[in-house]
Amino acid sequence: MIRRVSLPADPWALARALEGRPGLAVLASAPDAALRPRDARFAFVACDPVETSEDLVPAAGPVESGWAGHPAAPRWIGAVPYEALRALERRGSDSRPAPRIGRSRWNRYDAVLRVDLFTGEVAIEGDDAAACERLLRAARKAPRAPRDVTLRARATEPPRVHEERVRAALEYVARGDVYQVNLALRLDFELEGAPLDLFAKRFGKDTSCWSVLW
């Protein structure tokens, strides 16, 4: 089912109206920052997934037609963490600590809101009328106002530990054991405020298309 609906053409307002619901997902676009503006024309908001999957790529089915003849709104929304395939990096046992997020996580939504950032129209695409109505009832709730957020970062190890890794990597390269090393420094973050407000605040500063999933 596909139809136009009377809702604000603001993905952040829609997301704030749905905040607190299970599996809130936002795919937000900024056409003015995209290499090709048409690639960032739409934003999508959904909540209350009806199915989950840890497959690397869930069986999404054929691509169907969506609002105004565009490809259908995404029904599977999720993430594939880098660590999901880190077992391919080494042979034998892996003595590294288990990652915080080590498996893919996909949620399937039976209804998704689409915001057309070019025309200011909002449409809903869903499995059936009942699924669309459930999402619309939730989205019509008055959104709360944005709130200030503060994010603080703290390294989990002293600087000398990371410096030692850098020196070791340079030795590997000099010996010809490897030609490239990707080193990362783990950080812990302390957030004052709501994750959704942090996402909205940072949106568009570094890229044209972001996503968030709870």
MIDOSE-1310 file (N, C-alpha, C; in nm, 2 decimals, decimal comma, always signed):
residues 214
mirr	+0,08/-0,12/+0,00/+0,00/+0,00/+0,00/+0,09/+0,12/+0,00; +0,05/+0,22/-0,09/+0,13/+0,35/-0,10/+0,03/+0,46/-0,10; +0,05/+0,56/-0,02/-0,04/+0,68/-0,03/+0,03/+0,80/+0,03; -0,01/+0,92/-0,01/+0,04/+1,04/+0,04/-0,03/+1,07/+0,18
vslp	+0,04/+1,13/+0,27/-0,02/+1,15/+0,40/+0,01/+1,30/+0,45; -0,07/+1,35/+0,54/-0,05/+1,48/+0,59/+0,03/+1,48/+0,71; +0,16/+1,49/+0,70/+0,26/+1,50/+0,81/+0,36/+1,60/+0,77; +0,44/+1,65/+0,87/+0,54/+1,75/+0,84/+0,65/+1,68/+0,76
adpw	+0,70/+1,76/+0,66/+0,81/+1,70/+0,57/+0,94/+1,73/+0,64; +0,96/+1,68/+0,76/+1,08/+1,70/+0,84/+1,11/+1,56/+0,91; +1,21/+1,49/+0,86/+1,24/+1,36/+0,92/+1,27/+1,37/+1,07; +1,33/+1,48/+1,11/+1,37/+1,49/+1,25/+1,24/+1,51/+1,34
alar	+1,14/+1,58/+1,29/+1,02/+1,60/+1,36/+0,95/+1,46/+1,37; +0,94/+1,39/+1,26/+0,88/+1,26/+1,26/+0,95/+1,17/+1,36; +1,08/+1,17/+1,36/+1,16/+1,08/+1,45/+1,13/+1,11/+1,59; +1,13/+1,24/+1,62/+1,10/+1,28/+1,76/+0,96/+1,25/+1,81
aleg	+0,87/+1,25/+1,71/+0,73/+1,20/+1,75/+0,73/+1,05/+1,78; +0,82/+0,98/+1,72/+0,83/+0,83/+1,73/+0,93/+0,79/+1,84; +1,00/+0,89/+1,90/+1,11/+0,85/+1,99/+1,05/+0,77/+2,11; +1,13/+0,67/+2,14/+1,09/+0,58/+2,25/+1,03/+0,45/+2,20
rpgl	+0,98/+0,45/+2,08/+0,92/+0,33/+2,02/+1,03/+0,23/+1,98; +1,01/+0,10/+1,99/+1,11/+0,00/+1,96/+1,16/+0,02/+1,81; +1,29/+0,00/+1,80/+1,35/-0,01/+1,67/+1,34/+0,12/+1,58; +1,34/+0,23/+1,65/+1,33/+0,36/+1,57/+1,45/+0,37/+1,47
avla	+1,42/+0,39/+1,34/+1,52/+0,39/+1,24/+1,50/+0,52/+1,16; +1,61/+0,59/+1,13/+1,61/+0,71/+1,05/+1,71/+0,70/+0,94; +1,67/+0,72/+0,82/+1,77/+0,73/+0,71/+1,75/+0,87/+0,66; +1,84/+0,96/+0,69/+1,82/+1,10/+0,66/+1,92/+1,15/+0,55
sapd	+1,87/+1,23/+0,47/+1,95/+1,28/+0,35/+1,96/+1,43/+0,35; +2,07/+1,48/+0,29/+2,09/+1,63/+0,28/+2,13/+1,65/+0,13; +2,03/+1,68/+0,05/+2,06/+1,70/-0,09/+2,17/+1,81/-0,12; +2,17/+1,91/-0,04/+2,26/+2,02/-0,07/+2,41/+1,99/-0,04
aalr	+2,43/+1,87/+0,02/+2,57/+1,83/+0,05/+2,61/+1,71/-0,04; +2,51/+1,65/-0,11/+2,54/+1,53/-0,19/+2,62/+1,57/-0,32; +2,69/+1,47/-0,37/+2,76/+1,48/-0,49/+2,66/+1,50/-0,61; +2,56/+1,42/-0,60/+2,44/+1,44/-0,69/+2,32/+1,45/-0,61
prda	+2,26/+1,57/-0,60/+2,15/+1,60/-0,51/+2,04/+1,49/-0,53; +2,01/+1,45/-0,65/+1,90/+1,35/-0,66/+1,92/+1,22/-0,59; +2,05/+1,19/-0,55/+2,08/+1,07/-0,48/+2,04/+1,08/-0,33; +2,01/+1,20/-0,29/+1,98/+1,23/-0,15/+1,84/+1,29/-0,14
rfaf	+1,75/+1,26/-0,23/+1,62/+1,33/-0,24/+1,53/+1,28/-0,12; +1,54/+1,16/-0,08/+1,44/+1,11/+0,02/+1,50/+1,08/+0,15; +1,42/+1,10/+0,26/+1,46/+1,05/+0,39/+1,35/+0,95/+0,43; +1,38/+0,86/+0,52/+1,29/+0,75/+0,56/+1,29/+0,74/+0,71
vacd	+1,17/+0,71/+0,77/+1,16/+0,70/+0,91/+1,07/+0,58/+0,94; +1,10/+0,50/+1,04/+1,02/+0,38/+1,07/+1,04/+0,34/+1,21; +0,95/+0,26/+1,26/+0,97/+0,20/+1,40/+0,89/+0,07/+1,41; +0,90/+0,01/+1,53/+0,82/-0,12/+1,55/+0,85/-0,22/+1,45
pvet	+0,97/-0,27/+1,44/+1,00/-0,38/+1,34/+0,92/-0,50/+1,36; +0,88/-0,58/+1,26/+0,80/-0,70/+1,27/+0,89/-0,82/+1,25; +1,02/-0,81/+1,22/+1,10/-0,92/+1,19/+1,25/-0,87/+1,21; +1,33/-0,96/+1,26/+1,48/-0,93/+1,27/+1,56/-1,04/+1,20
sedl	+1,68/-1,01/+1,17/+1,77/-1,11/+1,10/+1,91/-1,07/+1,14; +2,00/-1,17/+1,16/+2,14/-1,16/+1,17/+2,22/-1,21/+1,05; +2,15/-1,23/+0,94/+2,21/-1,27/+0,82/+2,30/-1,15/+0,77; +2,41/-1,19/+0,70/+2,49/-1,08/+0,64/+2,41/-0,99/+0,55
vpaa	+2,33/-1,06/+0,46/+2,23/-0,99/+0,38/+2,10/-1,06/+0,38; +2,00/-0,99/+0,44/+1,87/-1,06/+0,46/+1,80/-1,08/+0,32; +1,71/-1,17/+0,31/+1,64/-1,20/+0,19/+1,53/-1,09/+0,17; +1,56/-0,99/+0,10/+1,47/-0,87/+0,09/+1,37/-0,89/-0,02
gpve	+1,39/-0,98/-0,11/+1,29/-1,00/-0,22/+1,32/-0,91/-0,34; +1,24/-0,91/-0,44/+1,26/-0,82/-0,56/+1,23/-0,68/-0,53; +1,30/-0,59/-0,60/+1,28/-0,44/-0,58/+1,14/-0,41/-0,65; +1,06/-0,35/-0,57/+0,93/-0,31/-0,62/+0,92/-0,16/-0,64
sgwa	+0,81/-0,11/-0,70/+0,79/+0,03/-0,72/+0,73/+0,09/-0,60; +0,78/+0,22/-0,57/+0,72/+0,29/-0,45/+0,66/+0,42/-0,49; +0,66/+0,52/-0,40/+0,59/+0,64/-0,42/+0,63/+0,71/-0,56; +0,54/+0,75/-0,63/+0,55/+0,82/-0,76/+0,65/+0,75/-0,86
ghpa	+0,65/+0,62/-0,85/+0,73/+0,54/-0,94/+0,87/+0,52/-0,90; +0,91/+0,57/-0,79/+1,05/+0,55/-0,74/+1,06/+0,41/-0,68; +1,19/+0,36/-0,67/+1,21/+0,24/-0,60/+1,14/+0,24/-0,46; +1,09/+0,12/-0,42/+1,02/+0,11/-0,29/+1,11/+0,16/-0,18
aprw	+1,04/+0,21/-0,07/+1,11/+0,25/+0,05/+1,18/+0,12/+0,11; +1,29/+0,14/+0,17/+1,36/+0,02/+0,23/+1,28/-0,04/+0,34; +1,26/-0,17/+0,34/+1,19/-0,24/+0,45/+1,28/-0,30/+0,55; +1,40/-0,35/+0,50/+1,50/-0,40/+0,58/+1,60/-0,28/+0,61
igav	+1,62/-0,25/+0,73/+1,71/-0,14/+0,77/+1,80/-0,20/+0,88; +1,93/-0,18/+0,87/+2,02/-0,24/+0,97/+2,16/-0,20/+0,95; +2,25/-0,28/+1,00/+2,40/-0,25/+1,00/+2,47/-0,38/+0,99; +2,59/-0,38/+0,92/+2,68/-0,49/+0,92/+2,81/-0,44/+0,98
pyea	+2,84/-0,47/+1,10/+2,97/-0,42/+1,16/+3,09/-0,48/+1,10; +3,20/-0,40/+1,10/+3,32/-0,45/+1,04/+3,36/-0,58/+1,11; +3,34/-0,60/+1,24/+3,38/-0,71/+1,31/+3,30/-0,84/+1,28; +3,19/-0,83/+1,20/+3,12/-0,94/+1,16/+3,20/-1,04/+1,08
lral	+3,30/-0,99/+1,01/+3,38/-1,07/+0,92/+3,53/-1,07/+0,97; +3,56/-1,03/+1,09/+3,70/-1,02/+1,13/+3,77/-1,15/+1,14; +3,69/-1,26/+1,15/+3,75/-1,40/+1,15/+3,83/-1,43/+1,03; +3,80/-1,35/+0,92/+3,87/-1,37/+0,79/+4,02/-1,32/+0,80
errg	+4,04/-1,23/+0,90/+4,17/-1,16/+0,91/+4,28/-1,26/+0,95; +4,25/-1,35/+1,04/+4,35/-1,44/+1,10/+4,31/-1,58/+1,09; +4,41/-1,67/+1,08/+4,39/-1,81/+1,08/+4,41/-1,86/+1,23; +4,34/-1,96/+1,26/+4,35/-2,02/+1,39/+4,28/-1,94/+1,50
sdsr	+4,32/-1,95/+1,62/+4,25/-1,89/+1,73/+4,27/-1,74/+1,73; +4,18/-1,67/+1,79/+4,18/-1,52/+1,79/+4,18/-1,49/+1,94; +4,29/-1,43/+1,99/+4,30/-1,39/+2,13/+4,24/-1,26/+2,16; +4,19/-1,18/+2,06/+4,14/-1,05/+2,09/+4,01/-1,06/+2,17
papr	+3,98/-0,95/+2,25/+3,86/-0,95/+2,32/+3,74/-0,95/+2,22; +3,63/-1,01/+2,27/+3,51/-1,01/+2,18/+3,46/-0,87/+2,16; +3,43/-0,84/+2,03/+3,38/-0,70/+2,00/+3,25/-0,67/+2,06; +3,22/-0,54/+2,08/+3,09/-0,50/+2,14/+2,97/-0,54/+2,05
igrs	+3,00/-0,51/+1,92/+2,89/-0,55/+1,82/+2,96/-0,64/+1,72; +2,93/-0,76/+1,72/+3,00/-0,86/+1,64/+2,92/-0,93/+1,53; +2,79/-0,90/+1,52/+2,70/-0,96/+1,43/+2,62/-0,86/+1,36; +2,57/-0,90/+1,24/+2,48/-0,81/+1,17/+2,35/-0,80/+1,24
rwnr	+2,28/-0,69/+1,22/+2,15/-0,67/+1,28/+2,06/-0,60/+1,18; +1,96/-0,67/+1,14/+1,86/-0,61/+1,04/+1,72/-0,62/+1,11; +1,65/-0,51/+1,09/+1,51/-0,51/+1,13/+1,42/-0,49/+1,00; +1,31/-0,56/+1,00/+1,22/-0,54/+0,89/+1,09/-0,47/+0,94
ydav	+1,05/-0,37/+0,86/+0,94/-0,28/+0,90/+0,82/-0,30/+0,80; +0,70/-0,32/+0,85/+0,59/-0,34/+0,77/+0,53/-0,21/+0,71; +0,58/-0,09/+0,76/+0,54/+0,04/+0,71/+0,66/+0,14/+0,73; +0,68/+0,22/+0,63/+0,79/+0,32/+0,63/+0,74/+0,45/+0,58
lrvd	+0,78/+0,56/+0,65/+0,74/+0,70/+0,61/+0,85/+0,75/+0,51; +0,81/+0,81/+0,40/+0,91/+0,86/+0,31/+0,88/+1,01/+0,30; +0,99/+1,09/+0,32/+0,99/+1,23/+0,30/+1,06/+1,27/+0,18; +0,99/+1,34/+0,09/+1,05/+1,39/-0,04/+1,10/+1,53/-0,01
lftg	+1,23/+1,54/+0,00/+1,29/+1,67/+0,03/+1,29/+1,77/-0,08; +1,26/+1,73/-0,20/+1,24/+1,82/-0,32/+1,11/+1,88/-0,32; +1,00/+1,80/-0,30/+0,86/+1,85/-0,32/+0,80/+1,88/-0,18; +0,85/+1,84/-0,07/+0,79/+1,86/+0,06/+0,67/+1,77/+0,08
evai	+0,66/+1,66/+0,01/+0,55/+1,56/+0,03/+0,60/+1,45/+0,12; +0,50/+1,39/+0,19/+0,53/+1,28/+0,27/+0,44/+1,17/+0,23; +0,49/+1,05/+0,21/+0,42/+0,93/+0,17/+0,44/+0,82/+0,27; +0,35/+0,72/+0,28/+0,37/+0,60/+0,36/+0,36/+0,48/+0,26
egdd	+0,45/+0,39/+0,29/+0,45/+0,26/+0,21/+0,45/+0,15/+0,31; +0,35/+0,06/+0,29/+0,34/-0,05/+0,39/+0,29/-0,18/+0,33; +0,29/-0,28/+0,41/+0,24/-0,41/+0,36/+0,09/-0,41/+0,34; +0,02/-0,33/+0,42/-0,13/-0,33/+0,41/-0,18/-0,20/+0,48
aaac	-0,31/-0,18/+0,48/-0,37/-0,06/+0,54/-0,35/-0,06/+0,69; -0,36/-0,18/+0,75/-0,34/-0,18/+0,90/-0,20/-0,14/+0,94; -0,10/-0,19/+0,87/+0,04/-0,15/+0,91/+0,06/+0,00/+0,89; +0,01/+0,05/+0,78/+0,02/+0,20/+0,76/-0,05/+0,28/+0,87
erll	-0,17/+0,23/+0,91/-0,24/+0,31/+1,01/-0,17/+0,31/+1,14; -0,11/+0,19/+1,18/-0,04/+0,19/+1,31/+0,07/+0,29/+1,31; +0,15/+0,30/+1,20/+0,26/+0,39/+1,20/+0,21/+0,54/+1,20; +0,10/+0,56/+1,12/+0,05/+0,70/+1,12/+0,00/+0,74/+1,25
raar	-0,07/+0,66/+1,33/-0,12/+0,70/+1,46/+0,00/+0,74/+1,55; +0,11/+0,66/+1,54/+0,22/+0,70/+1,62/+0,29/+0,83/+1,58; +0,30/+0,84/+1,44/+0,37/+0,96/+1,39/+0,29/+1,09/+1,41; +0,16/+1,08/+1,43/+0,08/+1,20/+1,45/+0,09/+1,26/+1,59
kapr	+0,17/+1,19/+1,67/+0,19/+1,25/+1,81/+0,28/+1,37/+1,79; +0,25/+1,48/+1,87/+0,32/+1,60/+1,87/+0,47/+1,58/+1,90; +0,56/+1,61/+1,82/+0,70/+1,59/+1,85/+0,75/+1,68/+1,96; +0,85/+1,64/+2,04/+0,91/+1,72/+2,14/+1,01/+1,82/+2,07
aprd	+1,04/+1,92/+2,14/+1,14/+2,02/+2,09/+1,28/+1,96/+2,10; +1,37/+2,00/+2,00/+1,51/+1,95/+2,02/+1,57/+2,00/+2,14; +1,66/+1,93/+2,20/+1,73/+1,96/+2,32/+1,88/+1,97/+2,30; +1,95/+2,04/+2,38/+2,10/+2,05/+2,37/+2,16/+1,92/+2,41
vtlr	+2,27/+1,88/+2,35/+2,35/+1,76/+2,38/+2,49/+1,80/+2,40; +2,56/+1,72/+2,49/+2,70/+1,73/+2,51/+2,76/+1,59/+2,50; +2,87/+1,58/+2,42/+2,94/+1,45/+2,40/+3,08/+1,47/+2,45; +3,13/+1,38/+2,54/+3,27/+1,38/+2,58/+3,33/+1,24/+2,55
arat	+3,45/+1,25/+2,50/+3,53/+1,13/+2,46/+3,64/+1,11/+2,56; +3,67/+0,98/+2,59/+3,78/+0,95/+2,67/+3,85/+0,82/+2,62; +3,98/+0,83/+2,60/+4,06/+0,71/+2,56/+4,06/+0,60/+2,66; +4,05/+0,48/+2,62/+4,05/+0,37/+2,72/+4,18/+0,32/+2,75
eppr	+4,29/+0,37/+2,69/+4,43/+0,33/+2,71/+4,51/+0,45/+2,72; +4,63/+0,45/+2,79/+4,72/+0,57/+2,79/+4,78/+0,59/+2,65; +4,82/+0,71/+2,62/+4,87/+0,74/+2,48/+4,99/+0,65/+2,45; +5,07/+0,61/+2,54/+5,20/+0,54/+2,51/+5,16/+0,40/+2,45
vhee	+5,05/+0,34/+2,49/+5,01/+0,21/+2,43/+4,99/+0,22/+2,28; +4,92/+0,33/+2,24/+4,89/+0,35/+2,10/+5,02/+0,38/+2,03; +5,11/+0,46/+2,09/+5,23/+0,49/+2,03/+5,32/+0,37/+2,00; +5,31/+0,27/+2,10/+5,39/+0,15/+2,08/+5,33/+0,07/+1,96
rvra	+5,20/+0,07/+1,94/+5,14/+0,00/+1,83/+5,19/+0,07/+1,70; +5,20/+0,20/+1,69/+5,24/+0,27/+1,57/+5,38/+0,23/+1,54; +5,47/+0,23/+1,64/+5,61/+0,19/+1,62/+5,62/+0,05/+1,57; +5,54/-0,04/+1,63/+5,54/-0,18/+1,58/+5,49/-0,19/+1,44
aley	+5,39/-0,12/+1,40/+5,34/-0,12/+1,26/+5,45/-0,07/+1,17; +5,52/+0,03/+1,20/+5,63/+0,08/+1,11/+5,74/-0,02/+1,09; +5,77/-0,10/+1,20/+5,87/-0,20/+1,19/+5,82/-0,31/+1,09; +5,69/-0,35/+1,10/+5,64/-0,45/+1,01/+5,65/-0,41/+0,87
varg	+5,61/-0,28/+0,84/+5,62/-0,23/+0,71/+5,76/-0,23/+0,66; +5,86/-0,18/+0,74/+6,00/-0,18/+0,70/+6,06/-0,31/+0,67; +6,01/-0,42/+0,74/+6,06/-0,55/+0,71/+5,99/-0,61/+0,59; +5,89/-0,55/+0,54/+5,82/-0,61/+0,43/+5,71/-0,71/+0,47
dvyq	+5,68/-0,72/+0,60/+5,58/-0,82/+0,64/+5,44/-0,78/+0,59; +5,41/-0,65/+0,59/+5,29/-0,60/+0,55/+5,31/-0,47/+0,47; +5,21/-0,42/+0,40/+5,23/-0,30/+0,32/+5,13/-0,19/+0,38; +5,04/-0,23/+0,46/+4,94/-0,14/+0,52/+4,89/-0,19/+0,65
vnla	+4,88/-0,10/+0,75/+4,82/-0,13/+0,88/+4,72/-0,03/+0,91; +4,60/-0,08/+0,95/+4,50/+0,01/+1,00/+4,49/+0,00/+1,16; +4,53/+0,11/+1,22/+4,53/+0,11/+1,37/+4,41/+0,20/+1,42; +4,35/+0,15/+1,52/+4,24/+0,22/+1,58/+4,26/+0,25/+1,73
lrld	+4,21/+0,35/+1,78/+4,21/+0,38/+1,92/+4,07/+0,38/+1,97; +4,05/+0,29/+2,07/+3,91/+0,28/+2,12/+3,88/+0,40/+2,22; +3,77/+0,45/+2,20/+3,72/+0,57/+2,28/+3,59/+0,53/+2,35; +3,58/+0,58/+2,47/+3,45/+0,57/+2,55/+3,39/+0,71/+2,54
fele	+3,25/+0,71/+2,52/+3,18/+0,84/+2,51/+3,08/+0,85/+2,62; +3,07/+0,97/+2,67/+2,97/+1,00/+2,77/+2,87/+1,11/+2,70; +2,75/+1,07/+2,69/+2,65/+1,16/+2,63/+2,55/+1,22/+2,73; +2,54/+1,35/+2,73/+2,43/+1,42/+2,81/+2,33/+1,46/+2,71
gapl	+2,21/+1,40/+2,71/+2,11/+1,43/+2,62/+2,06/+1,31/+2,55; +1,98/+1,33/+2,44/+1,92/+1,22/+2,37/+2,00/+1,18/+2,25; +2,02/+1,05/+2,22/+2,10/+1,01/+2,10/+2,04/+1,07/+1,97; +1,91/+1,08/+1,96/+1,85/+1,14/+1,84/+1,89/+1,28/+1,82
dlfa	+1,90/+1,36/+1,93/+1,94/+1,50/+1,91/+2,08/+1,51/+1,87; +2,17/+1,42/+1,92/+2,31/+1,42/+1,88/+2,32/+1,39/+1,73; +2,24/+1,29/+1,69/+2,24/+1,26/+1,55/+2,20/+1,37/+1,46; +2,09/+1,44/+1,50/+2,04/+1,55/+1,42/+2,14/+1,67/+1,42
krfg	+2,21/+1,69/+1,54/+2,31/+1,80/+1,55/+2,43/+1,78/+1,45; +2,47/+1,65/+1,45/+2,59/+1,62/+1,37/+2,56/+1,60/+1,22; +2,43/+1,57/+1,19/+2,39/+1,54/+1,05/+2,43/+1,65/+0,95; +2,49/+1,60/+0,84/+2,52/+1,69/+0,73/+2,65/+1,76/+0,74
kdts	+2,72/+1,75/+0,86/+2,85/+1,82/+0,87/+2,96/+1,75/+0,79; +2,95/+1,61/+0,78/+3,06/+1,54/+0,72/+3,02/+1,46/+0,60; +2,89/+1,44/+0,58/+2,85/+1,35/+0,47/+2,71/+1,39/+0,43; +2,67/+1,34/+0,32/+2,54/+1,37/+0,27/+2,43/+1,28/+0,31
cwsv	+2,46/+1,16/+0,36/+2,36/+1,07/+0,40/+2,40/+0,99/+0,52; +2,32/+0,99/+0,62/+2,35/+0,92/+0,75/+2,23/+0,83/+0,78; +2,26/+0,74/+0,87/+2,15/+0,65/+0,92/+2,17/+0,62/+1,07; +2,06/+0,59/+1,13/+2,07/+0,56/+1,27/+1,97/+0,45/+1,30
lw	+2,00/+0,37/+1,40/+1,91/+0,26/+1,43/+1,91/+0,23/+1,58; +1,79/+0,22/+1,64/+1,79/+0,18/+1,78/+1,71/+0,05/+1,79
